[in-house]
Amino acid sequence: MNPMSWITVIMSITMSTILITTTTHWLMAWVCLEINTLSITPMISKTHHPRATEATTKYFLVQTMASITIMFATTMNALSSSNWEINLTTDYMTMSVITLALMMKLAAAPFHFWLPEVAQGATTMTALTILTWQKIAPLSLLLTNHQNSNLSILNLSAIMSILMGGLGGLNQTQMRKMMAYSSISHTGWVLATISMAPNISSLTFMIYILTTTPIFLLLNLSLSTTIKDIGTIWTMSPHLMSIMLMSILSLSGLPPLTGFMPKWLILNKLMSFNLTMEATLMALSSLPSLYLYTRLTYILTMTLPPHPSTMSMKWRMLHMNPSIIPSTLMTMTTLLLPLSLNI
């Protein structure tokens, strides 16, 4: 892909996401969602590999189906109420259909099956874009009209997403698929309080981006694609291995790391609304994910590869140029927990 095409794609993705966070009209939101979908498809298929083509087709079909559903629901609502405003859409059936369509775009359970295959077919950095940036647009629509969202649908999807994200990643060996299931699980935590406390949901999503980005940057830097590959990162760069270790532990939500903050706030908010059963189910459903992250840290730090490098100091001869970005993000993923005292 030539530089001009890259600039066009990046500008389209950026501008469509920014516009959808500011629009108040459903038709404009639908146009931005379509531009966003059409812009990411060449990024997924740029490797010209059959798996990339398959991932592009799956992503395009799912996103188009969700957009058509949103357009149908908003058009029917406009015919009955003459209203296209996002904030004023109060019809129960319309909001239920729109919520389900946006959950499909977010890859929340039970509409999550497409995300692991798409993430595996894309490159590492494209998978990072799909799991983080591409979720901003549908999430902003849910946040804009959170007061009219269906609480029952969101809570059910949240519990299912957390459970499916943990169970689905247990039998995976590919890192991109595991991170996709991790994204599904964290999407559940975001949806849990989106109608009751949208500020906490926004904070949860930002912390998820903060903890996921350094992991993908290090996977791309070390050319690691499987669990077996991350077990040899220590031979390449010990300090990068430490950064990935802290990022994974923070992503798992263990105290006193930053990743514990959103789970703490979400469970506290659910308890304050007397949703004790939902909070208990979410806490229990997160245990498979915790086991998944613990297994990654064990392989990363406490095991030796079956065929270790013959060079005694491979890291001294490594031709990797460590960036300051993963180190900075790792620091933020470990030291921001005290900020929750002011929330």
C-alpha positions as CSV (number, residue, x, y, z in Angstrom):
1,M,0.0,0.0,0.0
2,N,1.5,3.3,-1.1
3,P,1.9,6.2,1.4
4,M,-1.0,8.2,-0.1
5,S,-3.4,5.3,0.4
6,W,-2.1,4.9,4.0
7,I,-2.8,8.6,4.7
8,T,-6.3,8.3,3.2
9,V,-7.1,5.2,5.3
10,I,-5.8,6.6,8.5
11,M,-7.5,10.0,8.0
12,S,-10.8,8.2,7.2
13,I,-10.6,6.1,10.3
14,T,-9.6,9.0,12.6
15,M,-12.2,11.5,11.3
16,S,-15.1,9.1,11.2
17,T,-14.5,8.1,14.8
18,I,-14.1,11.7,15.9
19,L,-17.3,12.7,14.0
20,I,-19.4,9.9,15.5
21,T,-18.5,11.0,19.0
22,T,-19.9,14.5,18.3
23,T,-22.9,13.8,16.1
24,T,-26.5,13.9,17.4
25,H,-28.2,12.6,14.2
26,W,-28.7,8.9,13.6
27,L,-28.1,9.2,9.8
28,M,-24.8,10.9,10.3
29,A,-23.8,8.3,12.8
30,W,-24.6,5.5,10.3
31,V,-22.6,7.2,7.6
32,C,-19.6,7.5,10.0
33,L,-19.9,3.8,10.9
34,E,-19.9,2.8,7.3
35,I,-16.8,5.0,6.5
36,N,-15.1,3.4,9.6
37,T,-15.8,-0.1,8.3
38,L,-14.7,0.6,4.7
39,S,-11.5,2.2,5.9
40,I,-10.3,-0.7,8.1
41,T,-11.0,-3.4,5.5
42,P,-7.9,-2.6,3.4
43,M,-5.7,-2.6,6.5
44,I,-6.9,-6.2,7.3
45,S,-6.4,-7.5,3.8
46,K,-3.1,-5.7,3.0
47,T,-1.0,-8.9,3.5
48,H,-2.9,-10.6,0.6
49,H,-3.0,-13.9,2.5
50,P,-6.0,-16.2,2.3
51,R,-6.6,-15.9,6.0
52,A,-6.4,-12.1,5.7
53,T,-9.0,-12.2,3.0
54,E,-11.2,-14.4,5.1
55,A,-10.9,-12.1,8.1
56,T,-11.7,-9.1,5.9
57,T,-14.8,-10.7,4.6
58,K,-16.0,-11.7,8.0
59,Y,-15.4,-8.3,9.5
60,F,-17.1,-6.5,6.6
61,L,-20.2,-8.8,6.7
62,V,-20.7,-8.5,10.5
63,Q,-20.2,-4.8,10.5
64,T,-22.5,-4.3,7.6
65,M,-25.2,-6.4,9.1
66,A,-25.0,-4.4,12.3
67,S,-25.1,-1.1,10.4
68,I,-28.1,-2.2,8.4
69,T,-29.9,-3.2,11.7
70,I,-29.2,0.2,13.1
71,M,-30.4,2.0,10.0
72,F,-33.6,-0.1,9.9
73,A,-34.4,0.6,13.6
74,T,-33.7,4.3,13.4
75,T,-35.8,4.6,10.2
76,M,-38.8,2.9,11.7
77,N,-38.4,5.1,14.7
78,A,-38.3,8.2,12.5
79,L,-41.4,7.1,10.6
80,S,-43.4,6.8,13.9
81,S,-42.0,9.8,15.8
82,S,-40.4,12.1,13.1
83,N,-37.3,12.1,15.2
84,W,-33.7,11.4,14.2
85,E,-32.0,12.7,17.3
86,I,-29.8,10.2,19.2
87,N,-30.5,11.7,22.6
88,L,-34.3,11.7,22.1
89,T,-34.7,8.0,21.0
90,T,-36.7,6.6,23.8
91,D,-38.8,3.9,22.2
92,Y,-38.1,0.6,24.1
93,M,-38.1,-1.7,21.0
94,T,-36.0,0.7,18.9
95,M,-33.3,1.0,21.7
96,S,-33.3,-2.7,22.2
97,V,-32.6,-3.4,18.6
98,I,-29.9,-0.7,18.4
99,T,-28.3,-1.9,21.6
100,L,-28.1,-5.4,20.1
101,A,-26.6,-4.1,16.9
102,L,-24.0,-2.0,18.7
103,M,-23.1,-5.1,20.8
104,M,-22.5,-6.9,17.6
105,K,-20.1,-4.2,16.5
106,L,-18.4,-4.3,19.9
107,A,-18.1,-8.1,19.7
108,A,-19.9,-8.6,23.0
109,A,-21.4,-12.0,23.8
110,P,-23.4,-13.6,22.3
111,F,-22.2,-11.8,19.1
112,H,-18.5,-12.4,19.8
113,F,-17.6,-15.3,17.5
114,W,-16.3,-13.2,14.7
115,L,-13.6,-11.3,16.6
116,P,-11.0,-14.1,17.3
117,E,-10.9,-15.2,13.7
118,V,-10.6,-11.6,12.4
119,A,-7.9,-10.8,14.9
120,Q,-5.9,-13.9,14.0
121,G,-6.2,-13.1,10.2
122,A,-4.9,-9.6,10.6
123,T,-1.4,-8.4,11.5
124,T,-0.5,-7.6,15.1
125,M,-0.8,-3.9,14.8
126,T,-4.1,-4.1,12.8
127,A,-5.4,-6.5,15.4
128,L,-4.6,-3.8,18.0
129,T,-6.5,-1.3,16.0
130,I,-9.6,-3.6,15.8
131,L,-9.5,-4.4,19.5
132,T,-9.1,-0.8,20.7
133,W,-9.8,2.1,18.3
134,Q,-12.6,0.4,16.3
135,K,-14.6,0.0,19.5
136,I,-14.7,3.7,20.2
137,A,-17.4,4.5,17.6
138,P,-20.1,2.0,18.8
139,L,-19.2,2.6,22.4
140,S,-19.7,6.3,22.0
141,L,-23.2,5.7,20.6
142,L,-24.1,3.6,23.7
143,L,-22.7,6.3,26.0
144,T,-24.6,9.1,24.2
145,N,-27.9,7.5,24.8
146,H,-27.1,5.5,28.0
147,Q,-30.1,6.7,29.9
148,N,-32.4,4.9,27.4
149,S,-30.4,1.7,27.1
150,N,-31.9,-1.7,28.1
151,L,-30.3,-2.5,31.4
152,S,-31.4,-6.2,31.3
153,I,-29.8,-6.8,27.9
154,L,-26.6,-5.0,28.9
155,N,-26.2,-6.9,32.2
156,L,-26.9,-10.2,30.6
157,S,-24.4,-9.5,27.8
158,A,-21.8,-8.3,30.3
159,I,-21.9,-11.5,32.3
160,M,-21.8,-13.7,29.2
161,S,-18.9,-11.7,27.7
162,I,-16.8,-12.0,30.8
163,L,-17.5,-15.7,31.0
164,M,-17.0,-16.4,27.3
165,G,-13.9,-14.3,27.1
166,G,-12.3,-16.4,29.9
167,L,-13.5,-19.8,28.7
168,G,-12.8,-19.2,25.1
169,G,-9.1,-18.2,25.6
170,L,-8.3,-21.3,27.7
171,N,-7.6,-23.6,24.8
172,Q,-5.8,-21.0,22.6
173,T,-2.1,-21.0,21.7
174,Q,-2.2,-18.0,19.3
175,M,-1.6,-14.7,21.1
176,R,-3.8,-12.6,18.9
177,K,-6.8,-15.0,19.5
178,M,-6.1,-14.9,23.2
179,M,-6.0,-11.1,23.2
180,A,-9.3,-11.1,21.2
181,Y,-11.0,-13.2,23.9
182,S,-9.4,-10.8,26.5
183,S,-11.1,-7.9,24.6
184,I,-14.4,-9.7,24.7
185,S,-14.1,-10.1,28.5
186,H,-13.2,-6.5,29.0
187,T,-16.1,-5.4,26.8
188,G,-18.3,-7.1,29.3
189,W,-16.9,-5.0,32.1
190,V,-17.4,-1.9,30.1
191,L,-21.1,-2.8,29.4
192,A,-21.8,-3.6,33.1
193,T,-22.2,0.0,34.2
194,I,-22.7,1.9,30.9
195,S,-26.3,2.7,31.8
196,M,-25.7,3.4,35.5
197,A,-22.3,5.1,35.5
198,P,-21.0,5.9,32.0
199,N,-18.0,7.7,33.5
200,I,-16.8,4.4,35.0
201,S,-17.4,2.6,31.7
202,S,-15.3,5.2,29.9
203,L,-12.5,4.9,32.5
204,T,-12.6,1.1,32.1
205,F,-12.2,1.3,28.3
206,M,-9.4,3.8,28.6
207,I,-7.5,1.6,31.1
208,Y,-8.1,-1.4,28.8
209,I,-6.4,0.5,25.9
210,L,-3.6,1.5,28.2
211,T,-2.8,-2.0,29.3
212,T,-3.4,-3.8,26.0
213,T,-1.3,-1.4,23.8
214,P,2.1,-2.2,25.4
215,I,1.4,-6.0,25.1
216,F,0.7,-5.7,21.3
217,L,3.7,-3.3,20.8
218,L,6.0,-5.9,22.4
219,L,4.5,-8.8,20.5
220,N,5.1,-6.8,17.3
221,L,8.6,-5.8,18.4
222,S,9.6,-9.4,19.2
223,L,7.7,-11.0,16.3
224,S,5.9,-13.2,18.8
225,T,2.7,-14.9,17.6
226,T,2.2,-17.9,19.9
227,I,2.5,-18.6,23.6
228,K,5.7,-20.6,22.8
229,D,7.2,-17.5,21.3
230,I,6.8,-15.3,24.4
231,G,8.7,-17.8,26.4
232,T,11.9,-16.8,24.6
233,I,11.5,-13.0,25.0
234,W,13.8,-13.0,28.0
235,T,16.6,-14.2,25.7
236,M,16.1,-11.3,23.5
237,S,15.5,-8.5,26.0
238,P,15.1,-9.0,29.8
239,H,13.6,-5.6,30.4
240,L,11.0,-6.0,27.6
241,M,10.0,-9.3,29.3
242,S,9.6,-7.4,32.6
243,I,7.4,-4.8,30.8
244,M,5.2,-7.5,29.3
245,L,4.9,-9.3,32.7
246,M,3.6,-6.2,34.4
247,S,1.3,-5.3,31.6
248,I,-0.3,-8.8,31.6
249,L,-0.7,-8.7,35.4
250,S,-2.3,-5.3,35.2
251,L,-4.6,-6.5,32.4
252,S,-5.7,-9.4,34.6
253,G,-6.9,-6.9,37.2
254,L,-4.7,-7.9,40.2
255,P,-4.1,-5.3,42.9
256,P,-2.2,-3.1,43.4
257,L,-1.9,-2.5,39.7
258,T,-3.9,-0.1,37.6
259,G,-6.0,-2.8,36.0
260,F,-7.7,-3.5,39.4
261,M,-9.2,0.0,39.4
262,P,-12.1,-0.5,36.9
263,K,-13.1,-3.9,38.4
264,W,-13.1,-2.4,41.9
265,L,-15.2,0.6,40.8
266,I,-17.7,-1.5,38.8
267,L,-18.3,-4.1,41.5
268,N,-18.7,-1.3,44.0
269,K,-21.2,0.5,41.8
270,L,-23.2,-2.7,41.2
271,M,-23.4,-3.3,44.9
272,S,-24.6,0.3,45.5
273,F,-27.5,-0.4,43.1
274,N,-28.4,-3.6,45.0
275,L,-27.3,-5.7,42.0
276,T,-25.5,-8.2,44.3
277,M,-26.3,-11.3,42.1
278,E,-24.9,-9.6,39.0
279,A,-21.8,-8.5,40.8
280,T,-21.2,-12.0,42.2
281,L,-21.6,-13.6,38.8
282,M,-19.2,-11.2,37.1
283,A,-16.6,-11.7,39.8
284,L,-16.9,-15.5,39.5
285,S,-16.9,-15.3,35.7
286,S,-13.6,-13.4,35.7
287,L,-11.7,-16.4,37.3
288,P,-11.1,-18.2,34.0
289,S,-9.6,-15.0,32.6
290,L,-7.4,-14.7,35.7
291,Y,-6.1,-18.3,35.1
292,L,-5.4,-17.4,31.5
293,Y,-3.3,-14.4,32.4
294,T,-1.5,-16.3,35.2
295,R,-0.6,-19.0,32.7
296,L,0.9,-16.4,30.4
297,T,3.0,-14.9,33.1
298,Y,4.2,-18.4,34.1
299,I,5.3,-19.2,30.6
300,L,6.8,-15.8,30.2
301,T,9.0,-15.8,33.3
302,M,9.2,-19.3,34.8
303,T,9.8,-21.7,32.0
304,L,12.7,-22.4,29.6
305,P,12.2,-23.1,25.9
306,P,12.8,-26.7,24.8
307,H,15.7,-25.5,22.6
308,P,17.3,-22.5,24.2
309,S,19.6,-20.2,22.2
310,T,23.2,-21.3,21.8
311,M,24.3,-17.7,22.3
312,S,25.0,-16.9,26.0
313,M,24.1,-13.3,25.7
314,K,21.7,-13.1,22.9
315,W,20.2,-9.9,24.2
316,R,23.4,-8.0,23.8
317,M,23.4,-8.7,20.0
318,L,19.7,-8.1,19.5
319,H,18.9,-5.8,16.6
320,M,15.7,-4.5,18.3
321,N,15.4,-0.8,19.1
322,P,13.2,-0.7,22.3
323,S,10.8,2.2,22.2
324,I,10.0,4.5,25.1
325,I,6.3,4.0,24.5
326,P,5.9,0.5,26.0
327,S,8.0,1.5,29.1
328,T,5.9,4.6,29.6
329,L,2.6,2.7,29.2
330,M,3.8,0.0,31.5
331,T,4.5,2.6,34.2
332,M,1.0,3.9,33.9
333,T,-0.5,0.4,34.0
334,T,1.2,-0.2,37.4
335,L,1.0,3.1,39.2
336,L,-2.4,4.7,38.5
337,L,-4.5,2.8,41.1
338,P,-4.3,5.6,43.7
339,L,-6.2,7.9,41.3
340,S,-9.3,5.8,42.1
341,L,-9.5,7.4,45.5
342,N,-10.6,10.6,43.8
343,I,-13.3,9.0,41.7
